[in-house]
Amino acid sequence: MKLNKIIKKKLRIRNKLKRSNTNNRLRLTVNRSSKNISAQIIDDINNKTLVAASSVEKDIKKINITKKSDLSLFVG
């Protein structure tokens, strides 16, 4: 299977993070789109997602925040 450059780079960075994770650090990933934002805290040693928050969740949608910067503060 042939992988494109973006996937190769993603795998290379992820493998480098897993190798250097000797003192049990957690990884924070943040995904942004034009309207929403989501964040996760990941434990690479156990391959588990510990905490996840997103602007798509029902609790956050009820608050009616218009600015994306305010929404990102609330999700964080």
N, CA, C and O atoms as a CHARMM CRD file, in Angstrom:
* protein
*
  304
    1    1 MET  N      0.83100  -1.16400   0.00000 PROA 1      0.00000
    2    1 MET  CA     0.00000   0.00000   0.00000 PROA 1      0.00000
    3    1 MET  C      0.89000   1.24700   0.00000 PROA 1      0.00000
    4    1 MET  O      1.83300   1.35200   0.78500 PROA 1      0.00000
    5    2 LYS  N      0.58000   2.16400  -0.87400 PROA 2      0.00000
    6    2 LYS  CA     1.37300   3.37500  -0.99300 PROA 2      0.00000
    7    2 LYS  C      0.75600   4.47200  -0.12700 PROA 2      0.00000
    8    2 LYS  O     -0.43600   4.76100  -0.23500 PROA 2      0.00000
    9    3 LEU  N      1.57600   5.07900   0.73400 PROA 3      0.00000
   10    3 LEU  CA     1.10300   6.14000   1.62100 PROA 3      0.00000
   11    3 LEU  C      1.54600   7.49200   1.07900 PROA 3      0.00000
   12    3 LEU  O      2.65200   7.64300   0.56000 PROA 3      0.00000
   13    4 ASN  N      0.66000   8.46700   1.21000 PROA 4      0.00000
   14    4 ASN  CA     1.05200   9.79100   0.75500 PROA 4      0.00000
   15    4 ASN  C      1.90300  10.49200   1.80400 PROA 4      0.00000
   16    4 ASN  O      2.09300   9.96700   2.90100 PROA 4      0.00000
   17    5 LYS  N      2.41200  11.66300   1.48000 PROA 5      0.00000
   18    5 LYS  CA     3.38600  12.35200   2.32100 PROA 5      0.00000
   19    5 LYS  C      2.80100  12.75000   3.67700 PROA 5      0.00000
   20    5 LYS  O      3.48800  12.66800   4.69600 PROA 5      0.00000
   21    6 ILE  N      1.55100  13.17500   3.69500 PROA 6      0.00000
   22    6 ILE  CA     0.94400  13.63900   4.94000 PROA 6      0.00000
   23    6 ILE  C      0.79300  12.49300   5.92700 PROA 6      0.00000
   24    6 ILE  O      1.08100  12.65500   7.11300 PROA 6      0.00000
   25    7 ILE  N      0.34700  11.34200   5.45500 PROA 7      0.00000
   26    7 ILE  CA     0.18100  10.18900   6.34100 PROA 7      0.00000
   27    7 ILE  C      1.53100   9.69900   6.84400 PROA 7      0.00000
   28    7 ILE  O      1.65800   9.33000   8.01100 PROA 7      0.00000
   29    8 LYS  N      2.54800   9.69000   5.97200 PROA 8      0.00000
   30    8 LYS  CA     3.88900   9.28800   6.39300 PROA 8      0.00000
   31    8 LYS  C      4.42300  10.21000   7.48100 PROA 8      0.00000
   32    8 LYS  O      5.01800   9.75100   8.45700 PROA 8      0.00000
   33    9 LYS  N      4.21100  11.50500   7.31300 PROA 9      0.00000
   34    9 LYS  CA     4.68400  12.46600   8.30400 PROA 9      0.00000
   35    9 LYS  C      3.95600  12.28000   9.62400 PROA 9      0.00000
   36    9 LYS  O      4.57400  12.34800  10.68700 PROA 9      0.00000
   37   10 LYS  N      2.64300  12.04500   9.57000 PROA 10     0.00000
   38   10 LYS  CA     1.84800  11.83200  10.77200 PROA 10     0.00000
   39   10 LYS  C      2.32800  10.59900  11.53500 PROA 10     0.00000
   40   10 LYS  O      2.47200  10.63800  12.75700 PROA 10     0.00000
   41   11 LEU  N      2.57200   9.51400  10.81700 PROA 11     0.00000
   42   11 LEU  CA     3.05600   8.28600  11.45000 PROA 11     0.00000
   43   11 LEU  C      4.45800   8.46100  12.02100 PROA 11     0.00000
   44   11 LEU  O      4.76000   7.94000  13.09500 PROA 11     0.00000
   45   12 ARG  N      5.30900   9.18600  11.31600 PROA 12     0.00000
   46   12 ARG  CA     6.67400   9.41700  11.78300 PROA 12     0.00000
   47   12 ARG  C      6.67700  10.22200  13.08400 PROA 12     0.00000
   48   12 ARG  O      7.42400   9.89800  14.00800 PROA 12     0.00000
   49   13 ILE  N      5.86100  11.25200  13.16400 PROA 13     0.00000
   50   13 ILE  CA     5.78900  12.07200  14.37500 PROA 13     0.00000
   51   13 ILE  C      5.19300  11.27500  15.52000 PROA 13     0.00000
   52   13 ILE  O      5.69000  11.34400  16.64500 PROA 13     0.00000
   53   14 ARG  N      4.12900  10.51400  15.25300 PROA 14     0.00000
   54   14 ARG  CA     3.48800   9.72700  16.30900 PROA 14     0.00000
   55   14 ARG  C      4.43900   8.67600  16.86600 PROA 14     0.00000
   56   14 ARG  O      4.48300   8.46700  18.07800 PROA 14     0.00000
   57   15 ASN  N      5.19700   8.01700  16.00600 PROA 15     0.00000
   58   15 ASN  CA     6.16200   7.01100  16.47200 PROA 15     0.00000
   59   15 ASN  C      7.28400   7.64700  17.28000 PROA 15     0.00000
   60   15 ASN  O      7.74800   7.07000  18.26300 PROA 15     0.00000
   61   16 LYS  N      7.72000   8.82800  16.87000 PROA 16     0.00000
   62   16 LYS  CA     8.76100   9.52800  17.61300 PROA 16     0.00000
   63   16 LYS  C      8.25900   9.91400  19.00000 PROA 16     0.00000
   64   16 LYS  O      9.00800   9.82800  19.97400 PROA 16     0.00000
   65   17 LEU  N      7.00700  10.33600  19.10000 PROA 17     0.00000
   66   17 LEU  CA     6.43100  10.67600  20.40100 PROA 17     0.00000
   67   17 LEU  C      6.31600   9.45000  21.29900 PROA 17     0.00000
   68   17 LEU  O      6.57400   9.53100  22.50000 PROA 17     0.00000
   69   18 LYS  N      5.93700   8.33200  20.72800 PROA 18     0.00000
   70   18 LYS  CA     5.79100   7.11200  21.52500 PROA 18     0.00000
   71   18 LYS  C      7.14400   6.61800  22.04200 PROA 18     0.00000
   72   18 LYS  O      7.23000   6.12200  23.16500 PROA 18     0.00000
   73   19 ARG  N      8.19900   6.74800  21.23400 PROA 19     0.00000
   74   19 ARG  CA     9.52300   6.30800  21.66500 PROA 19     0.00000
   75   19 ARG  C     10.09300   7.19200  22.75700 PROA 19     0.00000
   76   19 ARG  O     10.78000   6.70100  23.65300 PROA 19     0.00000
   77   20 SER  N      9.82100   8.48700  22.69800 PROA 20     0.00000
   78   20 SER  CA    10.40600   9.41200  23.66800 PROA 20     0.00000
   79   20 SER  C      9.55900   9.55900  24.92300 PROA 20     0.00000
   80   20 SER  O      9.88700  10.36400  25.79500 PROA 20     0.00000
   81   21 ASN  N      8.49200   8.81000  25.02700 PROA 21     0.00000
   82   21 ASN  CA     7.57300   8.93100  26.15300 PROA 21     0.00000
   83   21 ASN  C      7.99300   7.99500  27.28800 PROA 21     0.00000
   84   21 ASN  O      7.23300   7.11100  27.68400 PROA 21     0.00000
   85   22 THR  N      9.19400   8.19200  27.80300 PROA 22     0.00000
   86   22 THR  CA     9.69100   7.30100  28.85300 PROA 22     0.00000
   87   22 THR  C      9.25800   7.73800  30.24000 PROA 22     0.00000
   88   22 THR  O      9.22300   6.91200  31.15200 PROA 22     0.00000
   89   23 ASN  N      8.92700   9.00600  30.43000 PROA 23     0.00000
   90   23 ASN  CA     8.53700   9.46200  31.76300 PROA 23     0.00000
   91   23 ASN  C      7.02200   9.66400  31.86300 PROA 23     0.00000
   92   23 ASN  O      6.56000  10.53500  32.60000 PROA 23     0.00000
   93   24 ASN  N      6.26400   8.87500  31.13800 PROA 24     0.00000
   94   24 ASN  CA     4.80600   8.79900  31.23700 PROA 24     0.00000
   95   24 ASN  C      4.13100  10.15200  31.03000 PROA 24     0.00000
   96   24 ASN  O      3.31300  10.57100  31.84800 PROA 24     0.00000
   97   25 ARG  N      4.46600  10.82000  29.96100 PROA 25     0.00000
   98   25 ARG  CA     3.78600  12.06600  29.61800 PROA 25     0.00000
   99   25 ARG  C      2.50000  11.76000  28.86800 PROA 25     0.00000
  100   25 ARG  O      2.39300  10.75200  28.17000 PROA 25     0.00000
  101   26 LEU  N      1.54300  12.63200  29.02200 PROA 26     0.00000
  102   26 LEU  CA     0.29800  12.52900  28.28500 PROA 26     0.00000
  103   26 LEU  C      0.36700  13.46700  27.08400 PROA 26     0.00000
  104   26 LEU  O      1.08400  14.46800  27.10200 PROA 26     0.00000
  105   27 ARG  N     -0.38500  13.13100  26.04500 PROA 27     0.00000
  106   27 ARG  CA    -0.35600  13.91700  24.81400 PROA 27     0.00000
  107   27 ARG  C     -1.67700  14.64500  24.65300 PROA 27     0.00000
  108   27 ARG  O     -2.73900  14.04600  24.82600 PROA 27     0.00000
  109   28 LEU  N     -1.62800  15.92000  24.32600 PROA 28     0.00000
  110   28 LEU  CA    -2.81000  16.73100  24.07400 PROA 28     0.00000
  111   28 LEU  C     -2.94900  16.92800  22.57500 PROA 28     0.00000
  112   28 LEU  O     -2.02100  17.41000  21.92600 PROA 28     0.00000
  113   29 THR  N     -4.08900  16.56400  22.02100 PROA 29     0.00000
  114   29 THR  CA    -4.34600  16.79700  20.60800 PROA 29     0.00000
  115   29 THR  C     -5.53000  17.73900  20.49000 PROA 29     0.00000
  116   29 THR  O     -6.53100  17.59300  21.19200 PROA 29     0.00000
  117   30 VAL  N     -5.40200  18.69600  19.60200 PROA 30     0.00000
  118   30 VAL  CA    -6.45600  19.68000  19.36800 PROA 30     0.00000
  119   30 VAL  C     -6.77500  19.67700  17.88500 PROA 30     0.00000
  120   30 VAL  O     -5.87800  19.78600  17.05000 PROA 30     0.00000
  121   31 ASN  N     -8.05400  19.55300  17.55900 PROA 31     0.00000
  122   31 ASN  CA    -8.50200  19.56800  16.17600 PROA 31     0.00000
  123   31 ASN  C     -9.41800  20.76800  15.98200 PROA 31     0.00000
  124   31 ASN  O    -10.38100  20.96000  16.72600 PROA 31     0.00000
  125   32 ARG  N     -9.10300  21.57200  14.96900 PROA 32     0.00000
  126   32 ARG  CA    -9.91000  22.75100  14.68400 PROA 32     0.00000
  127   32 ARG  C    -10.52700  22.61500  13.29800 PROA 32     0.00000
  128   32 ARG  O     -9.89100  22.12300  12.36600 PROA 32     0.00000
  129   33 SER  N    -11.74300  23.04900  13.18000 PROA 33     0.00000
  130   33 SER  CA   -12.36600  23.18900  11.87400 PROA 33     0.00000
  131   33 SER  C    -12.84200  24.62800  11.76100 PROA 33     0.00000
  132   33 SER  O    -12.55900  25.44400  12.63800 PROA 33     0.00000
  133   34 SER  N    -13.54900  24.94400  10.70800 PROA 34     0.00000
  134   34 SER  CA   -13.98500  26.32400  10.54500 PROA 34     0.00000
  135   34 SER  C    -15.04900  26.71800  11.57200 PROA 34     0.00000
  136   34 SER  O    -15.19900  27.90100  11.87700 PROA 34     0.00000
  137   35 LYS  N    -15.78900  25.74300  12.10800 PROA 35     0.00000
  138   35 LYS  CA   -16.85700  26.05600  13.06000 PROA 35     0.00000
  139   35 LYS  C    -16.67700  25.42600  14.43600 PROA 35     0.00000
  140   35 LYS  O    -17.16600  25.97400  15.42300 PROA 35     0.00000
  141   36 ASN  N    -15.99900  24.30800  14.52800 PROA 36     0.00000
  142   36 ASN  CA   -15.91900  23.56400  15.78500 PROA 36     0.00000
  143   36 ASN  C    -14.47600  23.36000  16.22500 PROA 36     0.00000
  144   36 ASN  O    -13.53300  23.56000  15.45900 PROA 36     0.00000
  145   37 ILE  N    -14.33500  22.95500  17.48800 PROA 37     0.00000
  146   37 ILE  CA   -13.02400  22.65600  18.05200 PROA 37     0.00000
  147   37 ILE  C    -13.17700  21.46400  18.98700 PROA 37     0.00000
  148   37 ILE  O    -14.19300  21.33800  19.67100 PROA 37     0.00000
  149   38 SER  N    -12.17600  20.59300  19.02000 PROA 38     0.00000
  150   38 SER  CA   -12.20600  19.46300  19.94100 PROA 38     0.00000
  151   38 SER  C    -10.79400  19.22700  20.47400 PROA 38     0.00000
  152   38 SER  O     -9.80200  19.55500  19.82100 PROA 38     0.00000
  153   39 ALA  N    -10.72800  18.65200  21.67100 PROA 39     0.00000
  154   39 ALA  CA    -9.44600  18.38200  22.30400 PROA 39     0.00000
  155   39 ALA  C     -9.49900  17.03400  23.00700 PROA 39     0.00000
  156   39 ALA  O    -10.54900  16.61900  23.49800 PROA 39     0.00000
  157   40 GLN  N     -8.35200  16.35100  23.05200 PROA 40     0.00000
  158   40 GLN  CA    -8.25100  15.06000  23.71500 PROA 40     0.00000
  159   40 GLN  C     -6.93700  14.98800  24.47500 PROA 40     0.00000
  160   40 GLN  O     -5.93100  15.56100  24.05500 PROA 40     0.00000
  161   41 ILE  N     -6.95600  14.27800  25.59800 PROA 41     0.00000
  162   41 ILE  CA    -5.73000  13.94600  26.31400 PROA 41     0.00000
  163   41 ILE  C     -5.54700  12.44100  26.18000 PROA 41     0.00000
  164   41 ILE  O     -6.42300  11.66400  26.56100 PROA 41     0.00000
  165   42 ILE  N     -4.39000  12.03200  25.63000 PROA 42     0.00000
  166   42 ILE  CA    -4.15700  10.63600  25.25600 PROA 42     0.00000
  167   42 ILE  C     -2.97300  10.08900  26.03300 PROA 42     0.00000
  168   42 ILE  O     -1.95000  10.75700  26.18000 PROA 42     0.00000
  169   43 ASP  N     -3.12100   8.86100  26.53300 PROA 43     0.00000
  170   43 ASP  CA    -2.03900   8.13200  27.18000 PROA 43     0.00000
  171   43 ASP  C     -1.49400   7.13900  26.16100 PROA 43     0.00000
  172   43 ASP  O     -2.15500   6.15100  25.84300 PROA 43     0.00000
  173   44 ASP  N     -0.28900   7.39700  25.64700 PROA 44     0.00000
  174   44 ASP  CA     0.28500   6.55700  24.58700 PROA 44     0.00000
  175   44 ASP  C      0.77000   5.21200  25.10300 PROA 44     0.00000
  176   44 ASP  O      0.82200   4.24800  24.33900 PROA 44     0.00000
  177   45 ILE  N      1.12400   5.12000  26.36500 PROA 45     0.00000
  178   45 ILE  CA     1.62200   3.85600  26.89900 PROA 45     0.00000
  179   45 ILE  C      0.50500   2.81400  26.93700 PROA 45     0.00000
  180   45 ILE  O      0.71500   1.66100  26.55800 PROA 45     0.00000
  181   46 ASN  N     -0.68200   3.21900  27.39500 PROA 46     0.00000
  182   46 ASN  CA    -1.81700   2.30200  27.47800 PROA 46     0.00000
  183   46 ASN  C     -2.74300   2.38600  26.26400 PROA 46     0.00000
  184   46 ASN  O     -3.72600   1.64900  26.18800 PROA 46     0.00000
  185   47 ASN  N     -2.44300   3.27300  25.32100 PROA 47     0.00000
  186   47 ASN  CA    -3.27200   3.47900  24.12500 PROA 47     0.00000
  187   47 ASN  C     -4.72300   3.77900  24.47800 PROA 47     0.00000
  188   47 ASN  O     -5.64100   3.16300  23.93700 PROA 47     0.00000
  189   48 LYS  N     -4.92300   4.72300  25.38400 PROA 48     0.00000
  190   48 LYS  CA    -6.26700   5.09400  25.83200 PROA 48     0.00000
  191   48 LYS  C     -6.44100   6.60400  25.72700 PROA 48     0.00000
  192   48 LYS  O     -5.49700   7.36600  25.93600 PROA 48     0.00000
  193   49 THR  N     -7.65800   7.02700  25.40200 PROA 49     0.00000
  194   49 THR  CA    -8.03100   8.42900  25.48100 PROA 49     0.00000
  195   49 THR  C     -8.61300   8.66600  26.85800 PROA 49     0.00000
  196   49 THR  O     -9.62600   8.06600  27.21900 PROA 49     0.00000
  197   50 LEU  N     -7.97700   9.54300  27.63700 PROA 50     0.00000
  198   50 LEU  CA    -8.39100   9.77200  29.01300 PROA 50     0.00000
  199   50 LEU  C     -9.55300  10.75200  29.09900 PROA 50     0.00000
  200   50 LEU  O    -10.54100  10.48500  29.78400 PROA 50     0.00000
  201   51 VAL  N     -9.44200  11.89100  28.40600 PROA 51     0.00000
  202   51 VAL  CA   -10.45200  12.93400  28.46600 PROA 51     0.00000
  203   51 VAL  C    -10.64400  13.49400  27.06500 PROA 51     0.00000
  204   51 VAL  O     -9.68200  13.66300  26.31600 PROA 51     0.00000
  205   52 ALA  N    -11.88900  13.77900  26.72000 PROA 52     0.00000
  206   52 ALA  CA   -12.18400  14.40200  25.43900 PROA 52     0.00000
  207   52 ALA  C    -13.24200  15.47200  25.64000 PROA 52     0.00000
  208   52 ALA  O    -14.18200  15.29500  26.41600 PROA 52     0.00000
  209   53 ALA  N    -13.08100  16.57900  24.93700 PROA 53     0.00000
  210   53 ALA  CA   -14.06200  17.66600  24.97400 PROA 53     0.00000
  211   53 ALA  C    -14.21500  18.20400  23.56300 PROA 53     0.00000
  212   53 ALA  O    -13.25300  18.27600  22.79900 PROA 53     0.00000
  213   54 SER  N    -15.44000  18.58000  23.23200 PROA 54     0.00000
  214   54 SER  CA   -15.71400  19.05900  21.89300 PROA 54     0.00000
  215   54 SER  C    -16.81400  20.10600  21.93100 PROA 54     0.00000
  216   54 SER  O    -17.65100  20.11000  22.83400 PROA 54     0.00000
  217   55 SER  N    -16.80500  20.99400  20.94500 PROA 55     0.00000
  218   55 SER  CA   -17.85300  22.00500  20.86300 PROA 55     0.00000
  219   55 SER  C    -19.13600  21.44700  20.27500 PROA 55     0.00000
  220   55 SER  O    -20.13500  22.16200  20.19500 PROA 55     0.00000
  221   56 VAL  N    -19.13200  20.19400  19.86400 PROA 56     0.00000
  222   56 VAL  CA   -20.30800  19.55500  19.28500 PROA 56     0.00000
  223   56 VAL  C    -21.19000  18.91700  20.36700 PROA 56     0.00000
  224   56 VAL  O    -22.33000  18.54000  20.09600 PROA 56     0.00000
  225   57 GLU  N    -20.66400  18.79800  21.58100 PROA 57     0.00000
  226   57 GLU  CA   -21.42100  18.16600  22.66100 PROA 57     0.00000
  227   57 GLU  C    -22.66100  18.97400  23.01700 PROA 57     0.00000
  228   57 GLU  O    -22.68900  20.19300  22.84600 PROA 57     0.00000
  229   58 LYS  N    -23.68100  18.29000  23.51000 PROA 58     0.00000
  230   58 LYS  CA   -24.97100  18.92300  23.79700 PROA 58     0.00000
  231   58 LYS  C    -24.86100  20.01700  24.85400 PROA 58     0.00000
  232   58 LYS  O    -25.48500  21.06900  24.72200 PROA 58     0.00000
  233   59 ASP  N    -24.07000  19.77700  25.90400 PROA 59     0.00000
  234   59 ASP  CA   -23.94600  20.75900  26.98500 PROA 59     0.00000
  235   59 ASP  C    -23.36700  22.08300  26.48200 PROA 59     0.00000
  236   59 ASP  O    -23.79900  23.15700  26.90000 PROA 59     0.00000
  237   60 ILE  N    -22.40800  21.99700  25.60300 PROA 60     0.00000
  238   60 ILE  CA   -21.75000  23.20700  25.10600 PROA 60     0.00000
  239   60 ILE  C    -22.59900  23.89600  24.05000 PROA 60     0.00000
  240   60 ILE  O    -22.57500  25.12300  23.95200 PROA 60     0.00000
  241   61 LYS  N    -23.35000  23.13900  23.25600 PROA 61     0.00000
  242   61 LYS  CA   -24.20600  23.74000  22.23800 PROA 61     0.00000
  243   61 LYS  C    -25.33100  24.56000  22.85000 PROA 61     0.00000
  244   61 LYS  O    -25.80600  25.51400  22.23400 PROA 61     0.00000
  245   62 LYS  N    -25.76600  24.20000  24.06200 PROA 62     0.00000
  246   62 LYS  CA   -26.86400  24.91900  24.70800 PROA 62     0.00000
  247   62 LYS  C    -26.46800  26.34000  25.08800 PROA 62     0.00000
  248   62 LYS  O    -27.34400  27.18300  25.28400 PROA 62     0.00000
  249   63 ILE  N    -25.17300  26.63000  25.19900 PROA 63     0.00000
  250   63 ILE  CA   -24.72100  27.91000  25.73900 PROA 63     0.00000
  251   63 ILE  C    -24.75100  29.04100  24.70100 PROA 63     0.00000
  252   63 ILE  O    -24.68200  30.20500  25.09600 PROA 63     0.00000
  253   64 ASN  N    -24.84800  28.76300  23.42400 PROA 64     0.00000
  254   64 ASN  CA   -24.94800  29.77100  22.35400 PROA 64     0.00000
  255   64 ASN  C    -23.80100  30.77900  22.37200 PROA 64     0.00000
  256   64 ASN  O    -24.02700  31.97600  22.54900 PROA 64     0.00000
  257   65 ILE  N    -22.59800  30.30900  22.19500 PROA 65     0.00000
  258   65 ILE  CA   -21.43200  31.17700  22.09000 PROA 65     0.00000
  259   65 ILE  C    -21.20200  31.46000  20.60800 PROA 65     0.00000
  260   65 ILE  O    -21.16500  30.53400  19.79700 PROA 65     0.00000
  261   66 THR  N    -21.04700  32.73700  20.25200 PROA 66     0.00000
  262   66 THR  CA   -20.92900  33.08500  18.83700 PROA 66     0.00000
  263   66 THR  C    -19.48400  33.12500  18.35800 PROA 66     0.00000
  264   66 THR  O    -19.20200  32.68700  17.24300 PROA 66     0.00000
  265   67 LYS  N    -18.56400  33.63700  19.16400 PROA 67     0.00000
  266   67 LYS  CA   -17.16300  33.73800  18.75000 PROA 67     0.00000
  267   67 LYS  C    -16.44000  32.41400  18.95700 PROA 67     0.00000
  268   67 LYS  O    -16.63400  31.73800  19.96800 PROA 67     0.00000
  269   68 LYS  N    -15.60500  32.05200  17.98800 PROA 68     0.00000
  270   68 LYS  CA   -14.87400  30.79800  18.08100 PROA 68     0.00000
  271   68 LYS  C    -13.80800  30.85100  19.17000 PROA 68     0.00000
  272   68 LYS  O    -13.51000  29.82600  19.78400 PROA 68     0.00000
  273   69 SER  N    -13.23400  32.01000  19.41900 PROA 69     0.00000
  274   69 SER  CA   -12.22200  32.11900  20.48000 PROA 69     0.00000
  275   69 SER  C    -12.84700  31.88600  21.85400 PROA 69     0.00000
  276   69 SER  O    -12.23700  31.24900  22.71300 PROA 69     0.00000
  277   70 ASP  N    -14.06700  32.40100  22.06800 PROA 70     0.00000
  278   70 ASP  CA   -14.76700  32.14300  23.33700 PROA 70     0.00000
  279   70 ASP  C    -15.15000  30.67100  23.45600 PROA 70     0.00000
  280   70 ASP  O    -15.10400  30.09300  24.54100 PROA 70     0.00000
  281   71 LEU  N    -15.52600  30.07900  22.33800 PROA 71     0.00000
  282   71 LEU  CA   -15.88000  28.65700  22.32700 PROA 71     0.00000
  283   71 LEU  C    -14.67500  27.79500  22.66500 PROA 71     0.00000
  284   71 LEU  O    -14.80700  26.81100  23.39200 PROA 71     0.00000
  285   72 SER  N    -13.50300  28.14800  22.14900 PROA 72     0.00000
  286   72 SER  CA   -12.30500  27.36800  22.43700 PROA 72     0.00000
  287   72 SER  C    -11.90400  27.49700  23.91200 PROA 72     0.00000
  288   72 SER  O    -11.43200  26.52700  24.50700 PROA 72     0.00000
  289   73 LEU  N    -12.08300  28.66400  24.50000 PROA 73     0.00000
  290   73 LEU  CA   -11.81600  28.82700  25.93600 PROA 73     0.00000
  291   73 LEU  C    -12.74900  27.97200  26.76500 PROA 73     0.00000
  292   73 LEU  O    -12.32700  27.37300  27.75500 PROA 73     0.00000
  293   74 PHE  N    -14.00700  27.90600  26.37600 PROA 74     0.00000
  294   74 PHE  CA   -14.97700  27.11600  27.11400 PROA 74     0.00000
  295   74 PHE  C    -14.70100  25.62200  26.99900 PROA 74     0.00000
  296   74 PHE  O    -14.84800  24.88700  27.97600 PROA 74     0.00000
  297   75 VAL  N    -14.29600  25.16200  25.79500 PROA 75     0.00000
  298   75 VAL  CA   -13.96700  23.74700  25.61100 PROA 75     0.00000
  299   75 VAL  C    -12.70900  23.39000  26.40100 PROA 75     0.00000
  300   75 VAL  O    -12.62500  22.30500  26.97600 PROA 75     0.00000
  301   76 GLY  N    -11.73500  24.29500  26.43100 PROA 76     0.00000
  302   76 GLY  CA   -10.48800  24.05700  27.15500 PROA 76     0.00000
  303   76 GLY  C    -10.71900  24.00200  28.63400 PROA 76     0.00000
  304   76 GLY  O     -9.77500  23.80800  29.40000 PROA 76     0.00000
